[in-house]
Amino acid sequence: MEKFLIVSPATFPAGTRLGLSQEQAAARIAALQEAGKGIYVALQPVQFKAWEVIGIDGDLPKAFGELVDKPKTKRAAKHVAPEAEAAMPGESQEV
């Protein structure tokens, strides 16, 4: 699971696996199903505001290329739930 910074409002389709903080998930709980600690599957389209940091499992669709970027600071990267970050195999803990 890779971490991304949302740079422009973005809506992810149902079925997308997301790594979210508790606060992010609580705001969208009706549209999510928990799949593990800090990992959620979107049950319907889920929207994120600019400057939120989320984890995305799988390949990022090309259509989202200009809506997201890699987080550039450790502070921004901490918005993803630590549990979701731990579930990111092969990813270092530093950004």
Helices and strands as residue ranges (DSSP letters): E 2-6, E 10-12, E 17-19, H 22-27, G 29-31, E 32-36, E 39-42, E 46-48, E 53-56, G 62-64, E 68-69, H 74-77, H 82-86
